[in-house]
Amino acid sequence: MIRDVQRKVTASDVAARAGVSKWTVSRAFVEGASISPDSLQRVLKAAEELGYRPNLLARSLSKKRTNIVGVVMDEFTNPNVLEVLDEVSRQLQRKGYSTMLLNINAQLNYKPALLLADQFQVDGVIFLGTSLPDELLHLIQDIRHIPLIVLYRNSTLPGIQVVNTDDFDGGEQLAGVLLQQGYQRMGYMAGPPSGSTRLERINGFSHRLAQAGLQVEQVLEAGSYLRQRGYEAMTAYLQVTEEAQWLDALFCENDNLALGALDALRAAGCEGRIAVVGFDGTELGSSPSYNLTTYRQPFEQLTAEAIRQLEQAEPQGGQFLAKGELVIRSSHLKR
């Protein structure tokens, strides 16, 4: 028999080859379904010969589950996002889920992406962005009533489940590292405005400084997590501030900004004049060119917890925080 390679093999083709009904073919690919061993063997043999694969999407829709999880992102220029996405998609795939990636960057018209997610009836949404749009929140909560997990950020919005690193603790620990060096003038470099989601690391940092009778002297606004923006923010600071008034140390909201700040210090011939620490634990920070002191997030643990909560359909609105790991290198030391 010569098969038409231009036409997709169907369950009817398999049924004809195996000498069974189409419904018997369907039952053969459903775990626990009632089917005789002989019929099952014939169906599987015919399916292998014809190269047949069952339509998982159609089957899942009949069960009112698609096994598709929407992953929403908006900061694709942040290298840390790629590491996070790799971990999330890997764990979802291992659990039998497909990942629908939705880009809601403010520069784009992201409403078609939200419509696509709605049409495919995703089973849940993991939010990895910086600002949760009202349209997305309305679609998820008011229209679809599907689980929503905000991963790696905090939120006080009602009905949202948060799975995050205890970044308040991370901010406190990094402040403690800088205080141990006797620094007095501390600064903070911020990324994009957070809107409906936020980071607690600056609050932990400020809290620990206040305990020592100090405060955050200056906030440098990078505006995004682009490494270049960290470079530009630090360069501008060095140019407009008299050297005698420079900060002793700078806590950057994430590693990417910290690397940009270190590049700017090096380019200005001021390497080691201002201590720099970051947050996340990205691989590049461990390079001898940077030796970045940072607070590493437990990506694997947090991702597993987010997926567990999606599967359990736990009541929305709670918060799960995991401790990270303080990583001491040398960028926090002044020369």
BALOBA-1460 file (C-alpha; in Angstrom, 3 decimals):
// residues 335
<rec num="1" residu="m" x="0.000" y="0.000" z="0.000"/>
<rec num="2" residu="i" x="1.419" y="3.382" z="-1.006"/>
<rec num="3" residu="r" x="0.244" y="6.170" z="1.301"/>
<rec num="4" residu="d" x="-0.401" y="9.687" z="0.033"/>
<rec num="5" residu="v" x="2.371" y="11.540" z="1.877"/>
<rec num="6" residu="q" x="0.580" y="14.858" z="1.320"/>
<rec num="7" residu="r" x="-2.368" y="13.795" z="3.484"/>
<rec num="8" residu="k" x="-2.235" y="13.484" z="7.233"/>
<rec num="9" residu="v" x="-2.987" y="10.000" z="8.535"/>
<rec num="10" residu="t" x="-6.258" y="9.860" z="10.458"/>
<rec num="11" residu="a" x="-7.835" y="7.528" z="12.977"/>
<rec num="12" residu="s" x="-10.043" y="6.239" z="10.177"/>
<rec num="13" residu="d" x="-6.945" y="5.131" z="8.237"/>
<rec num="14" residu="v" x="-5.665" y="3.240" z="11.257"/>
<rec num="15" residu="a" x="-9.090" y="1.672" z="11.824"/>
<rec num="16" residu="a" x="-9.213" y="0.431" z="8.235"/>
<rec num="17" residu="r" x="-5.700" y="-1.041" z="8.444"/>
<rec num="18" residu="a" x="-6.375" y="-2.715" z="11.812"/>
<rec num="19" residu="g" x="-9.884" y="-3.923" z="10.920"/>
<rec num="20" residu="v" x="-11.517" y="-2.144" z="13.879"/>
<rec num="21" residu="s" x="-13.819" y="0.834" z="14.376"/>
<rec num="22" residu="k" x="-12.625" y="4.432" z="14.638"/>
<rec num="23" residu="w" x="-13.763" y="4.502" z="18.262"/>
<rec num="24" residu="t" x="-11.616" y="1.478" z="19.051"/>
<rec num="25" residu="v" x="-8.631" y="3.415" z="17.722"/>
<rec num="26" residu="s" x="-9.511" y="6.327" z="19.990"/>
<rec num="27" residu="r" x="-9.764" y="4.033" z="23.042"/>
<rec num="28" residu="a" x="-6.377" y="2.507" z="22.232"/>
<rec num="29" residu="f" x="-4.677" y="5.798" z="22.974"/>
<rec num="30" residu="v" x="-6.535" y="6.555" z="26.190"/>
<rec num="31" residu="e" x="-4.916" y="5.143" z="29.308"/>
<rec num="32" residu="g" x="-7.257" y="2.775" z="31.153"/>
<rec num="33" residu="a" x="-9.881" y="2.658" z="28.379"/>
<rec num="34" residu="s" x="-11.758" y="-0.580" z="27.735"/>
<rec num="35" residu="i" x="-10.238" y="-2.440" z="24.765"/>
<rec num="36" residu="s" x="-9.282" y="-6.072" z="24.192"/>
<rec num="37" residu="p" x="-5.546" y="-6.931" z="24.121"/>
<rec num="38" residu="d" x="-5.888" y="-8.249" z="20.550"/>
<rec num="39" residu="s" x="-7.535" y="-5.062" z="19.286"/>
<rec num="40" residu="l" x="-4.996" y="-2.924" z="21.113"/>
<rec num="41" residu="q" x="-2.106" y="-4.796" z="19.531"/>
<rec num="42" residu="r" x="-3.585" y="-4.479" z="16.025"/>
<rec num="43" residu="v" x="-4.265" y="-0.741" z="16.456"/>
<rec num="44" residu="l" x="-0.758" y="0.001" z="17.732"/>
<rec num="45" residu="k" x="0.808" y="-2.034" z="14.924"/>
<rec num="46" residu="a" x="-1.264" y="-0.234" z="12.281"/>
<rec num="47" residu="a" x="-0.518" y="3.146" z="13.837"/>
<rec num="48" residu="e" x="3.216" y="2.459" z="13.750"/>
<rec num="49" residu="e" x="3.104" y="1.327" z="10.128"/>
<rec num="50" residu="l" x="1.169" y="4.396" z="9.038"/>
<rec num="51" residu="g" x="3.053" y="6.867" z="11.219"/>
<rec num="52" residu="y" x="-0.147" y="7.880" z="13.028"/>
<rec num="53" residu="r" x="-0.107" y="10.169" z="16.064"/>
<rec num="54" residu="p" x="-3.322" y="10.921" z="17.968"/>
<rec num="55" residu="n" x="-4.636" y="14.500" z="18.018"/>
<rec num="56" residu="l" x="-3.814" y="15.399" z="21.590"/>
<rec num="57" residu="l" x="-5.426" y="18.832" z="21.326"/>
<rec num="58" residu="a" x="-8.770" y="17.430" z="20.198"/>
<rec num="59" residu="r" x="-8.663" y="14.782" z="22.910"/>
<rec num="60" residu="s" x="-7.784" y="17.279" z="25.622"/>
<rec num="61" residu="l" x="-10.602" y="19.603" z="24.582"/>
<rec num="62" residu="s" x="-13.050" y="16.723" z="24.970"/>
<rec num="63" residu="k" x="-11.808" y="16.430" z="28.541"/>
<rec num="64" residu="k" x="-12.095" y="20.212" z="29.020"/>
<rec num="65" residu="r" x="-8.337" y="20.430" z="29.557"/>
<rec num="66" residu="t" x="-5.782" y="21.409" z="26.941"/>
<rec num="67" residu="n" x="-2.552" y="20.779" z="28.890"/>
<rec num="68" residu="i" x="-1.386" y="24.152" z="27.589"/>
<rec num="69" residu="v" x="0.057" y="26.676" z="30.026"/>
<rec num="70" residu="g" x="0.431" y="30.290" z="28.977"/>
<rec num="71" residu="v" x="3.756" y="31.872" z="29.939"/>
<rec num="72" residu="v" x="3.541" y="35.671" z="29.848"/>
<rec num="73" residu="m" x="6.708" y="37.771" z="29.502"/>
<rec num="74" residu="d" x="7.682" y="41.329" z="28.637"/>
<rec num="75" residu="e" x="11.434" y="41.727" z="29.266"/>
<rec num="76" residu="f" x="13.029" y="39.531" z="26.598"/>
<rec num="77" residu="t" x="16.138" y="41.723" z="26.563"/>
<rec num="78" residu="n" x="16.965" y="40.564" z="30.079"/>
<rec num="79" residu="p" x="19.306" y="37.531" z="29.785"/>
<rec num="80" residu="n" x="18.016" y="36.258" z="33.099"/>
<rec num="81" residu="v" x="14.589" y="35.841" z="31.506"/>
<rec num="82" residu="l" x="15.990" y="33.268" z="29.078"/>
<rec num="83" residu="e" x="17.346" y="31.202" z="31.947"/>
<rec num="84" residu="v" x="13.987" y="31.395" z="33.701"/>
<rec num="85" residu="l" x="12.079" y="30.524" z="30.521"/>
<rec num="86" residu="d" x="14.335" y="27.525" z="29.922"/>
<rec num="87" residu="e" x="13.606" y="26.224" z="33.426"/>
<rec num="88" residu="v" x="9.855" y="26.847" z="33.200"/>
<rec num="89" residu="s" x="9.408" y="25.289" z="29.756"/>
<rec num="90" residu="r" x="11.622" y="22.321" z="30.640"/>
<rec num="91" residu="q" x="9.629" y="21.498" z="33.764"/>
<rec num="92" residu="l" x="6.279" y="22.024" z="32.032"/>
<rec num="93" residu="q" x="7.301" y="19.712" z="29.197"/>
<rec num="94" residu="r" x="8.487" y="17.081" z="31.662"/>
<rec num="95" residu="k" x="5.039" y="17.173" z="33.283"/>
<rec num="96" residu="g" x="3.282" y="16.751" z="29.941"/>
<rec num="97" residu="y" x="2.317" y="20.388" z="29.308"/>
<rec num="98" residu="s" x="2.814" y="22.496" z="26.213"/>
<rec num="99" residu="t" x="4.011" y="26.077" z="26.646"/>
<rec num="100" residu="m" x="2.283" y="28.975" z="24.919"/>
<rec num="101" residu="l" x="4.645" y="31.948" z="25.066"/>
<rec num="102" residu="l" x="2.917" y="35.344" z="25.110"/>
<rec num="103" residu="n" x="4.912" y="38.530" z="24.566"/>
<rec num="104" residu="i" x="3.200" y="41.531" z="26.177"/>
<rec num="105" residu="n" x="5.994" y="44.032" z="25.679"/>
<rec num="106" residu="a" x="4.593" y="47.548" z="26.006"/>
<rec num="107" residu="q" x="5.926" y="48.371" z="22.522"/>
<rec num="108" residu="l" x="3.629" y="45.785" z="20.956"/>
<rec num="109" residu="n" x="-0.100" y="45.380" z="20.540"/>
<rec num="110" residu="y" x="-0.415" y="42.369" z="22.801"/>
<rec num="111" residu="k" x="-4.208" y="42.007" z="22.671"/>
<rec num="112" residu="p" x="-4.017" y="39.453" z="19.805"/>
<rec num="113" residu="a" x="-1.755" y="37.344" z="22.032"/>
<rec num="114" residu="l" x="-4.332" y="37.443" z="24.813"/>
<rec num="115" residu="l" x="-7.055" y="36.495" z="22.327"/>
<rec num="116" residu="l" x="-4.932" y="33.562" z="21.179"/>
<rec num="117" residu="a" x="-4.531" y="32.345" z="24.754"/>
<rec num="118" residu="d" x="-8.282" y="32.586" z="25.241"/>
<rec num="119" residu="q" x="-9.041" y="30.714" z="22.024"/>
<rec num="120" residu="f" x="-6.708" y="27.866" z="22.958"/>
<rec num="121" residu="q" x="-8.270" y="27.717" z="26.417"/>
<rec num="122" residu="v" x="-5.039" y="27.489" z="28.366"/>
<rec num="123" residu="d" x="-5.256" y="25.562" z="31.639"/>
<rec num="124" residu="g" x="-3.274" y="28.170" z="33.553"/>
<rec num="125" residu="v" x="-1.021" y="31.180" z="33.241"/>
<rec num="126" residu="i" x="2.450" y="31.755" z="34.671"/>
<rec num="127" residu="f" x="3.299" y="35.441" z="34.671"/>
<rec num="128" residu="l" x="7.018" y="36.240" z="34.282"/>
<rec num="129" residu="g" x="6.632" y="39.907" z="33.362"/>
<rec num="130" residu="t" x="7.234" y="43.134" z="35.244"/>
<rec num="131" residu="s" x="3.795" y="44.750" z="34.974"/>
<rec num="132" residu="l" x="0.534" y="42.811" z="34.879"/>
<rec num="133" residu="p" x="-1.887" y="44.492" z="32.405"/>
<rec num="134" residu="d" x="-5.494" y="45.007" z="33.483"/>
<rec num="135" residu="e" x="-6.662" y="43.350" z="30.242"/>
<rec num="136" residu="l" x="-4.777" y="40.163" z="31.035"/>
<rec num="137" residu="l" x="-5.993" y="40.131" z="34.617"/>
<rec num="138" residu="h" x="-9.594" y="40.641" z="33.470"/>
<rec num="139" residu="l" x="-9.359" y="37.839" z="30.912"/>
<rec num="140" residu="i" x="-7.842" y="35.389" z="33.376"/>
<rec num="141" residu="q" x="-9.915" y="36.114" z="36.456"/>
<rec num="142" residu="d" x="-13.245" y="37.536" z="35.351"/>
<rec num="143" residu="i" x="-13.808" y="35.745" z="32.042"/>
<rec num="144" residu="r" x="-11.919" y="32.459" z="32.131"/>
<rec num="145" residu="h" x="-11.474" y="31.885" z="35.877"/>
<rec num="146" residu="i" x="-8.215" y="30.029" z="35.339"/>
<rec num="147" residu="p" x="-5.271" y="29.756" z="37.754"/>
<rec num="148" residu="l" x="-2.757" y="32.603" z="37.619"/>
<rec num="149" residu="i" x="0.698" y="32.367" z="39.153"/>
<rec num="150" residu="v" x="2.933" y="35.425" z="39.440"/>
<rec num="151" residu="l" x="6.428" y="33.948" z="39.417"/>
<rec num="152" residu="y" x="9.564" y="35.749" z="40.697"/>
<rec num="153" residu="r" x="7.690" y="38.907" z="41.696"/>
<rec num="154" residu="n" x="5.240" y="39.975" z="44.409"/>
<rec num="155" residu="s" x="1.698" y="41.269" z="44.075"/>
<rec num="156" residu="t" x="-1.010" y="42.391" z="46.468"/>
<rec num="157" residu="l" x="-3.784" y="42.198" z="43.867"/>
<rec num="158" residu="p" x="-6.661" y="40.008" z="45.077"/>
<rec num="159" residu="g" x="-6.922" y="36.482" z="43.725"/>
<rec num="160" residu="i" x="-3.314" y="36.173" z="42.585"/>
<rec num="161" residu="q" x="-0.995" y="33.417" z="43.722"/>
<rec num="162" residu="v" x="2.611" y="34.532" z="44.208"/>
<rec num="163" residu="v" x="5.607" y="32.190" z="43.995"/>
<rec num="164" residu="n" x="8.801" y="34.106" z="44.577"/>
<rec num="165" residu="t" x="12.207" y="34.311" z="46.161"/>
<rec num="166" residu="d" x="12.226" y="35.985" z="49.554"/>
<rec num="167" residu="d" x="13.861" y="39.024" z="48.004"/>
<rec num="168" residu="f" x="13.270" y="41.106" z="51.149"/>
<rec num="169" residu="d" x="15.667" y="38.703" z="52.859"/>
<rec num="170" residu="g" x="18.019" y="38.975" z="49.890"/>
<rec num="171" residu="g" x="18.048" y="42.754" z="50.124"/>
<rec num="172" residu="e" x="18.777" y="42.563" z="53.843"/>
<rec num="173" residu="q" x="21.634" y="40.125" z="53.351"/>
<rec num="174" residu="l" x="23.255" y="42.211" z="50.622"/>
<rec num="175" residu="a" x="22.980" y="45.316" z="52.805"/>
<rec num="176" residu="g" x="24.695" y="43.367" z="55.571"/>
<rec num="177" residu="v" x="27.566" y="42.463" z="53.254"/>
<rec num="178" residu="l" x="28.109" y="46.135" z="52.384"/>
<rec num="179" residu="l" x="27.760" y="47.296" z="55.984"/>
<rec num="180" residu="q" x="30.470" y="44.832" z="57.014"/>
<rec num="181" residu="q" x="32.839" y="46.776" z="54.775"/>
<rec num="182" residu="g" x="32.060" y="49.973" z="56.657"/>
<rec num="183" residu="y" x="30.358" y="51.718" z="53.734"/>
<rec num="184" residu="q" x="28.205" y="54.721" z="54.599"/>
<rec num="185" residu="r" x="26.799" y="56.032" z="51.313"/>
<rec num="186" residu="m" x="24.601" y="53.420" z="49.651"/>
<rec num="187" residu="g" x="22.666" y="53.625" z="46.408"/>
<rec num="188" residu="y" x="20.172" y="51.527" z="44.457"/>
<rec num="189" residu="m" x="19.805" y="51.062" z="40.692"/>
<rec num="190" residu="a" x="16.201" y="50.328" z="39.681"/>
<rec num="191" residu="g" x="14.900" y="48.610" z="36.557"/>
<rec num="192" residu="p" x="11.543" y="49.194" z="34.848"/>
<rec num="193" residu="p" x="8.519" y="50.514" z="36.775"/>
<rec num="194" residu="s" x="6.760" y="47.539" z="38.314"/>
<rec num="195" residu="g" x="3.125" y="48.675" z="38.392"/>
<rec num="196" residu="s" x="0.850" y="45.907" z="39.674"/>
<rec num="197" residu="t" x="3.741" y="43.616" z="40.578"/>
<rec num="198" residu="r" x="6.758" y="44.618" z="42.591"/>
<rec num="199" residu="l" x="10.062" y="43.581" z="44.084"/>
<rec num="200" residu="e" x="10.734" y="43.649" z="47.818"/>
<rec num="201" residu="r" x="14.528" y="43.603" z="47.572"/>
<rec num="202" residu="i" x="14.891" y="47.379" z="47.901"/>
<rec num="203" residu="n" x="12.650" y="47.325" z="50.975"/>
<rec num="204" residu="g" x="14.800" y="44.656" z="52.604"/>
<rec num="205" residu="f" x="17.910" y="46.619" z="51.682"/>
<rec num="206" residu="s" x="16.496" y="49.860" z="53.120"/>
<rec num="207" residu="h" x="15.298" y="48.092" z="56.259"/>
<rec num="208" residu="r" x="18.735" y="46.711" z="57.060"/>
<rec num="209" residu="l" x="20.379" y="50.068" z="56.401"/>
<rec num="210" residu="a" x="17.880" y="51.784" z="58.704"/>
<rec num="211" residu="q" x="18.840" y="49.396" z="61.478"/>
<rec num="212" residu="a" x="22.389" y="50.720" z="61.076"/>
<rec num="213" residu="g" x="21.217" y="54.337" z="61.089"/>
<rec num="214" residu="l" x="21.651" y="54.744" z="57.322"/>
<rec num="215" residu="q" x="19.412" y="55.149" z="54.297"/>
<rec num="216" residu="v" x="19.503" y="54.738" z="50.534"/>
<rec num="217" residu="e" x="21.251" y="57.944" z="49.478"/>
<rec num="218" residu="q" x="20.316" y="57.831" z="45.806"/>
<rec num="219" residu="v" x="18.252" y="55.784" z="43.368"/>
<rec num="220" residu="l" x="19.574" y="55.510" z="39.816"/>
<rec num="221" residu="e" x="16.727" y="54.862" z="37.360"/>
<rec num="222" residu="a" x="17.814" y="52.530" z="34.558"/>
<rec num="223" residu="g" x="14.267" y="52.181" z="33.205"/>
<rec num="224" residu="s" x="14.741" y="48.605" z="31.963"/>
<rec num="225" residu="y" x="16.890" y="45.551" z="32.603"/>
<rec num="226" residu="l" x="19.031" y="46.095" z="29.537"/>
<rec num="227" residu="r" x="22.696" y="45.841" z="30.437"/>
<rec num="228" residu="q" x="23.296" y="48.930" z="28.298"/>
<rec num="229" residu="r" x="20.856" y="50.888" z="30.458"/>
<rec num="230" residu="g" x="22.818" y="49.924" z="33.556"/>
<rec num="231" residu="y" x="25.944" y="51.140" z="31.803"/>
<rec num="232" residu="e" x="24.303" y="54.425" z="30.819"/>
<rec num="233" residu="a" x="22.812" y="55.079" z="34.252"/>
<rec num="234" residu="m" x="26.161" y="54.574" z="35.959"/>
<rec num="235" residu="t" x="28.032" y="56.615" z="33.337"/>
<rec num="236" residu="a" x="25.604" y="59.512" z="33.756"/>
<rec num="237" residu="y" x="25.989" y="59.341" z="37.530"/>
<rec num="238" residu="l" x="29.787" y="59.484" z="37.335"/>
<rec num="239" residu="q" x="29.638" y="62.454" z="34.973"/>
<rec num="240" residu="v" x="27.269" y="64.630" z="37.001"/>
<rec num="241" residu="t" x="28.523" y="63.792" z="40.501"/>
<rec num="242" residu="e" x="31.721" y="65.103" z="42.012"/>
<rec num="243" residu="e" x="34.095" y="62.281" z="42.847"/>
<rec num="244" residu="a" x="34.171" y="63.285" z="46.500"/>
<rec num="245" residu="q" x="30.408" y="62.724" z="46.630"/>
<rec num="246" residu="w" x="30.339" y="59.319" z="44.958"/>
<rec num="247" residu="l" x="28.461" y="56.485" z="46.571"/>
<rec num="248" residu="d" x="30.468" y="53.889" z="48.450"/>
<rec num="249" residu="a" x="28.324" y="51.067" z="47.166"/>
<rec num="250" residu="l" x="25.496" y="50.366" z="44.711"/>
<rec num="251" residu="f" x="22.890" y="47.607" z="44.955"/>
<rec num="252" residu="c" x="21.526" y="46.887" z="41.467"/>
<rec num="253" residu="e" x="18.042" y="45.460" z="41.108"/>
<rec num="254" residu="n" x="19.349" y="42.557" z="39.062"/>
<rec num="255" residu="d" x="22.633" y="41.122" z="37.848"/>
<rec num="256" residu="n" x="22.260" y="42.495" z="34.339"/>
<rec num="257" residu="l" x="22.192" y="46.074" z="35.589"/>
<rec num="258" residu="a" x="25.089" y="45.331" z="37.925"/>
<rec num="259" residu="l" x="27.204" y="44.075" z="35.023"/>
<rec num="260" residu="g" x="26.432" y="47.251" z="33.081"/>
<rec num="261" residu="a" x="27.419" y="49.352" z="36.085"/>
<rec num="262" residu="l" x="30.722" y="47.492" z="36.436"/>
<rec num="263" residu="d" x="31.405" y="47.996" z="32.717"/>
<rec num="264" residu="a" x="30.797" y="51.730" z="33.128"/>
<rec num="265" residu="l" x="33.203" y="51.963" z="36.059"/>
<rec num="266" residu="r" x="35.840" y="50.119" z="34.075"/>
<rec num="267" residu="a" x="35.339" y="52.307" z="30.983"/>
<rec num="268" residu="a" x="35.686" y="55.461" z="33.102"/>
<rec num="269" residu="g" x="38.910" y="54.203" z="34.678"/>
<rec num="270" residu="c" x="37.171" y="53.961" z="38.048"/>
<rec num="271" residu="e" x="37.095" y="50.199" z="38.493"/>
<rec num="272" residu="g" x="36.850" y="49.327" z="42.180"/>
<rec num="273" residu="r" x="35.985" y="52.872" z="43.256"/>
<rec num="274" residu="i" x="32.323" y="51.983" z="43.911"/>
<rec num="275" residu="a" x="31.299" y="48.594" z="45.277"/>
<rec num="276" residu="v" x="28.575" y="46.868" z="43.244"/>
<rec num="277" residu="v" x="26.259" y="43.968" z="44.117"/>
<rec num="278" residu="g" x="23.448" y="42.377" z="42.097"/>
<rec num="279" residu="f" x="20.524" y="40.001" z="42.420"/>
<rec num="280" residu="d" x="19.558" y="36.767" z="40.562"/>
<rec num="281" residu="g" x="22.722" y="34.683" z="40.283"/>
<rec num="282" residu="t" x="23.210" y="34.717" z="36.503"/>
<rec num="283" residu="e" x="26.091" y="32.728" z="35.053"/>
<rec num="284" residu="l" x="27.911" y="35.720" z="33.550"/>
<rec num="285" residu="g" x="28.247" y="37.286" z="36.977"/>
<rec num="286" residu="s" x="30.630" y="34.487" z="37.965"/>
<rec num="287" residu="s" x="33.049" y="35.448" z="35.175"/>
<rec num="288" residu="p" x="36.484" y="36.596" z="36.426"/>
<rec num="289" residu="s" x="35.800" y="39.823" z="34.530"/>
<rec num="290" residu="y" x="33.057" y="40.653" z="37.034"/>
<rec num="291" residu="n" x="33.202" y="38.404" z="40.109"/>
<rec num="292" residu="l" x="29.785" y="39.744" z="41.007"/>
<rec num="293" residu="t" x="28.553" y="39.396" z="44.551"/>
<rec num="294" residu="t" x="24.857" y="38.591" z="44.298"/>
<rec num="295" residu="y" x="21.834" y="36.810" z="45.734"/>
<rec num="296" residu="r" x="20.966" y="33.701" z="43.731"/>
<rec num="297" residu="q" x="17.323" y="32.818" z="43.175"/>
<rec num="298" residu="p" x="16.270" y="29.136" z="43.502"/>
<rec num="299" residu="f" x="14.808" y="28.945" z="39.988"/>
<rec num="300" residu="e" x="14.281" y="25.192" z="39.938"/>
<rec num="301" residu="q" x="12.459" y="25.096" z="43.274"/>
<rec num="302" residu="l" x="10.225" y="28.065" z="42.477"/>
<rec num="303" residu="t" x="9.268" y="26.747" z="39.048"/>
<rec num="304" residu="a" x="8.357" y="23.347" z="40.483"/>
<rec num="305" residu="e" x="6.189" y="25.016" z="43.122"/>
<rec num="306" residu="a" x="4.405" y="27.177" z="40.536"/>
<rec num="307" residu="i" x="3.539" y="24.135" z="38.411"/>
<rec num="308" residu="r" x="2.440" y="22.188" z="41.490"/>
<rec num="309" residu="q" x="0.034" y="24.949" z="42.407"/>
<rec num="310" residu="l" x="-1.364" y="25.091" z="38.884"/>
<rec num="311" residu="e" x="-2.005" y="21.347" z="38.983"/>
<rec num="312" residu="q" x="-3.557" y="21.396" z="42.441"/>
<rec num="313" residu="a" x="-5.783" y="24.368" z="41.569"/>
<rec num="314" residu="e" x="-5.196" y="25.699" z="45.059"/>
<rec num="315" residu="p" x="-7.173" y="28.713" z="46.287"/>
<rec num="316" residu="q" x="-5.841" y="31.864" z="44.675"/>
<rec num="317" residu="g" x="-4.357" y="34.768" z="46.566"/>
<rec num="318" residu="g" x="-1.627" y="33.112" z="48.624"/>
<rec num="319" residu="q" x="2.112" y="33.595" z="48.717"/>
<rec num="320" residu="f" x="4.988" y="31.128" z="48.622"/>
<rec num="321" residu="l" x="8.469" y="32.482" z="49.339"/>
<rec num="322" residu="a" x="11.713" y="30.533" z="49.122"/>
<rec num="323" residu="k" x="15.085" y="31.536" z="50.489"/>
<rec num="324" residu="g" x="17.821" y="32.252" z="47.985"/>
<rec num="325" residu="e" x="21.573" y="31.970" z="48.403"/>
<rec num="326" residu="l" x="24.028" y="34.771" z="49.122"/>
<rec num="327" residu="v" x="26.973" y="34.434" z="46.724"/>
<rec num="328" residu="i" x="30.091" y="36.274" z="47.896"/>
<rec num="329" residu="r" x="32.698" y="37.116" z="45.287"/>
<rec num="330" residu="s" x="34.681" y="40.349" z="45.087"/>
<rec num="331" residu="s" x="32.629" y="43.090" z="43.392"/>
<rec num="332" residu="h" x="31.493" y="44.357" z="46.801"/>
<rec num="333" residu="l" x="35.103" y="45.247" z="47.720"/>
<rec num="334" residu="k" x="36.484" y="48.714" z="47.011"/>
<rec num="335" residu="r" x="40.103" y="49.206" z="46.056"/>
